[in-house]
């Protein structure tokens, strides 16, 4: 199972975990990157993500690379675009593998690759009335 999506809709961690579950997998590891209320000592009120039209294709490539690893049985990853509030998941990933070490490593690498390569930009709105764009590849 491989699924990679860029969505303008709320993300659900348990749905991602259920999607990768397989009888061959002895471990499912998930990750949720959520919007926090601060960044570098500044209060964050909300943020918005904008994605390049190629973001979905790149996310799929990353998921396929991780899924090709020995022992990995499923990869489901989604990144949200649009307006998000504090506490909303922005990135959700789940990896199923035959063993826990493979699942932990694959999920961590999946998140790192998404953060490094995905052409999605974050626009943060701060409590002091300022805002800032953050380039996320």
C-alpha positions, 0 to 999 in steps of 0.5 A, a space after each residue: 500500500 502506497 498513498 501520498 496526498 496533498 490535501 486542503 482538508 483535515 488530516 487524521 492520524 488513525 486513518 493513516 495507520 489503518 490504511 497501512 495496516 497489513 497482516 505481514 506487518 509487525 509494526 505500524 509507526 505514525 507521525 503527526 506534525 502539528 501547528 504549534 503556537 510559537 516559532 523562534 520565541 514568537 507567538 504564532 496565531 495561525 498559518 497557511 501552506 501553499 504548494 507548487 503544482 508538482 507537490 503531489 508528484 514529489 510526495 508520491 516519489 518520496 513515498 515510493 522510495 521509502 516503500 521500496 525498502 526491505 521489510 516495508 509493507 505500506 506507506 501513507 503520507 499526506 501534507 495539508 495546504 490551506 489555512 491551519 489553526 494551532 493544533 491542526 496536523 499539517 503532515 501525517 505519515 504512517 509506515 507499516 513494516 515487518 519489524 519495529 526498527 524498520 518501521 521507525 527508521 522508514 517513518 523518520 526518513 519519510 518525514 525528513 525527506 518530505 521536509 527537505 524536498 516537498 515544494 510547499 511553503 508556510 506563511 506564519 501569522 504572529 501574535 505581534 501582527 507580523 507575518 513571515 514566509 518559510 520555504 519548506 524545501 
